Amino acid sequence: MENNKPLPLLIRVSLWTIGGLLGGLVGSLTAVMLTQAIKQILDAVSRLSTIWLLLLPLLGVTLAVLVLFGLGKGAPVQTLVPRQDANLDQLLKQTWYSFPHDVARADLTGDVVNTAGAEERFPWKRAPLRALAILSTVGLGAPMGTESPAAHIGVATGVWLSSKNPALRRLVRPAAIGGGAASVSALMGIPLVGSFFMFELSQRRQIPLTPERAAAMVAGGVVGWGVNFIFKLSLIRLVVPRVPPADLWDAVVAALFIGAIAGVITSLSSEAIYWARGLQKQTRPATRLLFGSLVMLLLAIVTAQVASPAAALGPGGGAIVWAESVETTSYHLLAVSLLRAASTTATVVAGGCGGVFVPFLAIGD
């Protein structure tokens, strides 16, 4: 605003587009580097023997819990309602290791949702600690994904870039939105996936979709797609059917039938995951880690017997490769999908730090 007069809509949209492009470029590159590191570690792990494939995911989640609850401290430094006591605000400065006492530390979308519409309040200083937890969880083979980590790191990078540069502070919100959208699009290679991902998260707080916010989302999504295209990235494997349907009716029936089954499994799993994240207020981290790890190990052993050890590893690429390379029944595939969904839920219970969209995408595939 200048002289207390709002800027014309076209200028506001242009500024938010620039912010989305800037935050998207820096955020997507940061998220891609983290995801590439995860992929390299996961590739090395996947070549090990079966016993390591079963045990290393447990080690990864254990390291994540140690990082978040050992290095991280539980000072109540974040609230959703601004504090009334200015002195209190000064005493509780945000640090890279301080976590709010009332937020699940492994929940990566929580901060994105809670600060939607006020992205300048995003706790970017805690991103390095969460990045370590993400690297150990997903890199060592726990059944979690990279999309929420990408969005979290992208938003954090956008806020950091704008907050640290006085000339860019007015662009902090579009830079954060663009960073999150671009990071997801860079992983998927589809521009509007990241845009709609950030839109969906903002709708959880019912933040209105203004032309400015839409411009930042679209700009970020396009930048992320551009990064994927220029560097020829292949970070998330999408399945393309080898046998085309006989006609349009077969295609519609197959899509509705498979979509309904996958939707039911992921919906029930999502409810279980919400329940699991709620356990952080009721049980100690060590208790959750012990219980969740035992369930993870049991499910991994069963999955290895039903399918293959690689099918239990990582976000789900190994399960997709197994499904494409063997002749089996639909009931067999459904059993593996259920086991994978339960494994992701158990990982959340244990304290793993990662996303759930990619594992659910693998279930649908």
C-alpha positions in Angstrom: 0.0 0.0 0.0 1.1 3.5 -0.7 -0.4 6.5 1.1 -2.9 4.1 2.6 -4.3 3.4 -0.9 -4.5 -0.2 -2.1 -2.6 -1.0 -5.3 -4.6 -1.8 -8.4 -5.5 -5.5 -8.8 -3.2 -5.9 -11.9 -0.2 -4.6 -10.0 -1.0 -6.8 -6.9 -1.3 -9.9 -9.1 1.9 -9.0 -10.9 3.8 -8.7 -7.6 2.4 -12.0 -6.3 3.4 -13.6 -9.6 6.9 -12.4 -9.2 7.0 -13.6 -5.6 5.7 -17.0 -6.7 8.3 -17.3 -9.4 11.1 -16.3 -7.1 10.1 -18.4 -4.2 9.2 -21.3 -6.6 12.7 -21.3 -8.2 14.6 -21.3 -4.9 12.2 -23.6 -3.1 12.0 -26.2 -5.8 15.7 -26.4 -6.2 16.1 -26.9 -2.4 13.4 -29.5 -2.3 14.9 -31.3 -5.4 18.3 -31.5 -3.7 16.8 -33.0 -0.6 14.7 -35.5 -2.7 17.7 -36.5 -4.8 19.7 -37.2 -1.6 16.8 -39.3 -0.3 16.7 -41.2 -3.7 20.4 -41.9 -3.6 20.3 -43.3 -0.1 17.2 -45.3 -0.9 18.8 -46.8 -4.0 21.8 -47.9 -2.0 19.6 -49.4 0.7 17.5 -51.3 -1.9 20.5 -53.3 -3.0 21.2 -54.7 0.5 20.1 -58.1 1.8 16.6 -58.9 3.1 17.5 -58.5 6.8 18.7 -54.9 6.1 15.6 -54.1 4.1 13.6 -55.1 7.2 15.7 -53.4 9.8 17.0 -50.1 8.2 13.5 -48.5 8.1 13.2 -49.0 11.8 16.6 -47.4 12.3 15.5 -44.5 10.1 12.4 -43.8 12.1 14.4 -44.1 15.4 16.9 -41.5 14.1 14.1 -39.2 13.2 12.6 -39.5 16.7 16.0 -38.8 18.2 16.4 -35.8 16.0 13.0 -34.3 16.7 12.8 -35.1 20.4 16.5 -35.3 21.3 17.9 -32.2 19.5 14.5 -30.6 19.3 13.1 -29.0 22.5 9.5 -28.6 23.4 9.1 -24.9 24.3 5.7 -23.5 23.5 6.9 -21.0 20.9 4.1 -21.2 18.5 0.4 -20.5 18.9 -2.4 -20.2 16.3 -3.8 -17.1 18.0 -1.4 -14.1 18.4 -0.3 -13.6 22.0 -1.6 -10.5 23.8 1.5 -10.2 26.1 4.3 -8.5 24.1 6.8 -9.4 26.8 6.0 -13.0 26.4 6.6 -12.8 22.6 10.0 -11.4 23.3 10.9 -14.1 25.7 9.9 -17.0 23.5 12.1 -16.5 20.4 11.8 -19.1 17.7 15.0 -21.1 17.3 16.0 -23.9 14.9 15.6 -26.6 17.7 12.4 -25.3 19.5 9.1 -27.0 18.7 5.7 -26.0 20.0 4.5 -28.3 22.8 1.1 -28.8 21.2 2.1 -29.7 17.6 3.2 -33.2 16.3 6.8 -32.6 15.4 6.8 -35.1 12.5 3.7 -33.5 11.0 5.0 -31.6 8.0 1.7 -30.3 6.7 0.6 -28.9 10.0 2.7 -25.8 9.8 1.8 -25.2 6.2 -1.9 -25.4 7.0 -1.7 -23.4 10.3 0.1 -20.5 8.7 -2.0 -20.4 5.4 -3.0 -16.8 4.9 -0.2 -15.6 7.2 2.8 -17.4 5.6 5.2 -14.9 7.2 4.6 -16.8 10.5 5.8 -20.1 9.1 8.5 -21.5 11.4 11.2 -21.8 8.8 14.0 -22.0 11.4 13.0 -25.6 12.2 13.2 -26.7 8.6 16.9 -28.0 8.9 15.9 -30.2 11.8 12.9 -31.6 10.0 15.0 -32.1 6.9 17.3 -34.4 8.9 14.3 -36.4 10.1 12.9 -36.6 6.6 16.3 -37.8 5.2 16.6 -40.6 7.8 12.9 -41.7 7.6 12.4 -41.9 3.9 16.0 -42.4 2.9 16.4 -45.5 5.0 13.2 -47.1 3.6 10.3 -46.3 5.8 7.0 -46.4 3.8 6.5 -42.6 3.6 6.7 -40.2 0.7 8.4 -37.0 -0.4 5.5 -34.7 -1.4 4.8 -33.2 2.1 8.6 -32.8 2.8 8.9 -31.0 -0.6 6.0 -28.6 0.2 7.3 -28.0 3.7 10.9 -27.3 2.6 9.6 -25.2 -0.4 7.5 -23.0 1.9 10.2 -22.7 4.4 12.7 -21.6 1.8 10.4 -19.0 0.3 9.7 -17.5 3.8 13.4 -17.6 4.6 14.4 -15.9 1.4 11.8 -13.1 1.8 12.3 -12.6 5.5 16.0 -12.2 5.4 16.0 -9.7 2.5 14.4 -6.4 3.4 13.7 -5.6 -0.2 11.7 -8.9 -0.6 9.6 -8.8 2.6 6.5 -7.7 0.9 6.8 -10.8 -1.2 7.0 -13.2 1.7 3.5 -14.7 1.2 3.6 -15.3 -2.5 7.2 -16.6 -2.2 6.1 -19.1 0.4 3.1 -20.2 -1.7 5.2 -20.4 -4.9 7.9 -22.3 -3.1 5.5 -25.0 -1.8 3.7 -25.3 -5.2 6.9 -25.5 -7.2 8.5 -28.1 -5.0 5.6 -30.5 -5.4 5.4 -29.9 -9.1 9.1 -30.4 -9.5 8.7 -33.9 -8.0 5.7 -34.9 -10.0 6.6 -33.2 -13.3 3.0 -31.8 -13.6 2.6 -28.0 -13.1 -0.9 -27.9 -11.6 -0.3 -30.7 -9.1 1.7 -28.4 -6.9 -0.7 -25.5 -7.4 -3.7 -27.6 -6.3 -1.7 -29.2 -3.5 -1.1 -25.7 -1.9 -4.7 -24.7 -2.7 -6.1 -27.8 -0.9 -3.9 -27.1 2.2 -5.1 -23.5 2.4 -8.7 -24.7 2.1 -8.3 -26.6 5.4 -8.3 -23.2 7.0 -10.8 -21.9 4.6 -8.5 -19.2 3.2 -10.2 -17.4 0.3 -8.7 -18.0 -3.1 -7.9 -14.5 -4.2 -6.5 -13.6 -7.7 -3.2 -12.9 -6.0 -2.9 -16.2 -4.2 -4.0 -18.0 -7.4 -1.3 -16.3 -9.4 1.4 -17.3 -6.8 0.2 -20.9 -6.9 0.1 -21.1 -10.7 3.5 -19.4 -11.0 5.1 -21.7 -8.5 3.6 -24.8 -10.2 4.9 -23.7 -13.6 8.4 -23.0 -12.2 8.5 -26.4 -10.6 7.5 -28.1 -13.8 10.2 -26.1 -15.6 12.8 -27.3 -13.1 11.7 -30.9 -13.7 11.8 -30.5 -17.5 15.1 -28.7 -17.7 16.9 -31.1 -15.4 15.0 -34.2 -16.8 14.1 -35.3 -13.3 12.5 -38.6 -12.5 11.8 -38.4 -8.8 8.3 -40.1 -8.5 7.4 -43.0 -10.7 3.8 -42.9 -12.2 2.3 -46.0 -13.7 1.1 -46.0 -17.3 -1.1 -48.9 -18.2 0.5 -51.2 -20.8 -2.8 -52.7 -22.1 -5.3 -50.1 -23.3 -9.0 -50.7 -22.5 -11.1 -52.2 -25.2 -13.5 -49.2 -25.4 -14.6 -46.2 -23.5 -17.0 -48.1 -21.3 -14.3 -50.5 -20.1 -12.1 -47.6 -19.3 -14.8 -45.9 -17.3 -15.8 -49.1 -15.4 -12.1 -49.8 -14.6 -11.5 -46.3 -13.4 -14.5 -46.2 -11.2 -14.0 -49.7 -9.8 -10.3 -49.2 -9.0 -10.8 -45.7 -7.9 -13.5 -46.7 -5.4 -11.3 -49.5 -3.9 -8.2 -47.2 -3.7 -10.4 -44.4 -2.3 -11.8 -46.6 0.5 -8.4 -47.9 1.5 -6.7 -44.5 1.6 -9.7 -42.8 3.3 -9.6 -45.4 6.1 -5.8 -45.1 6.3 -6.1 -41.3 6.5 -8.5 -41.6 9.4 -6.0 -44.0 11.1 -3.2 -41.5 10.5 -5.1 -38.6 12.0 -5.7 -40.8 15.0 -2.0 -41.8 15.1 -0.9 -38.1 15.1 -3.3 -37.4 17.9 -1.4 -39.9 20.1 1.4 -37.4 20.6 -0.6 -35.7 23.3 -1.4 -38.9 25.1 1.7 -41.1 25.0 5.4 -40.7 25.3 7.6 -40.6 22.1 9.5 -43.7 23.3 6.3 -45.7 23.8 5.0 -44.7 20.3 8.4 -45.6 18.8 8.5 -49.0 20.4 4.9 -49.9 19.5 5.0 -48.5 16.0 8.4 -50.1 15.2 7.2 -53.5 16.2 4.1 -53.2 14.0 6.3 -51.9 11.1 8.6 -54.9 11.4 5.7 -57.4 11.6 4.0 -55.8 8.5 7.3 -55.7 6.6 7.9 -59.4 7.3 4.4 -60.3 6.1 4.8 -58.1 3.0 8.1 -59.7 2.2 6.5 -63.2 2.4 3.3 -62.2 0.4 5.2 -60.2 -2.2 8.9 -59.4 -1.9 11.2 -57.6 0.6 11.5 -54.6 -1.9 7.7 -54.3 -1.9 7.8 -53.3 1.8 10.6 -50.7 1.2 10.2 -47.0 0.7 7.3 -44.9 -0.6 6.0 -47.7 -2.9 8.2 -47.9 -6.0 9.3 -51.4 -5.1 5.7 -52.6 -4.7 4.8 -51.2 -8.1 7.8 -52.9 -9.8 6.8 -56.2 -8.1 3.1 -55.8 -9.2 4.2 -55.2 -12.8 6.7 -58.1 -13.0 4.7 -61.0 -11.6 1.5 -62.8 -12.6 -0.8 -62.7 -9.7 -4.5 -62.3 -8.7 -6.4 -59.1 -7.8 -6.8 -60.4 -4.3 -3.0 -60.7 -4.0 -2.6 -57.1 -5.1 -5.3 -56.0 -2.7 -3.6 -57.7 0.2 -0.3 -55.9 -0.6 -2.1 -52.6 -0.8 -3.7 -53.1 2.6 -0.3 -54.1 4.1 1.3 -51.0 2.6 -1.4 -48.8 4.0 -1.1 -50.3 7.4 2.7 -49.9 7.3 2.5 -46.2 6.5 0.1 -45.8 9.4 2.4 -47.7 11.7 5.3 -45.5 10.6 3.3 -42.4 11.6 2.6 -43.9 15.0 6.3 -44.6 15.5 7.2 -41.0 14.7 8.4 -41.2 11.1 8.7 -37.9 9.3 7.5 -37.9 5.7 4.4 -37.6 3.5 1.5 -40.0 2.9 0.4 -38.8 -0.6 3.0 -40.8 -2.5 2.5 -44.1 -0.6 -1.3 -43.7 -1.2 -0.5 -43.0 -4.9 1.4 -46.2 -5.0 -1.6 -48.0 -3.5 -3.8 -46.7 -6.3 -1.2 -47.7 -8.9 
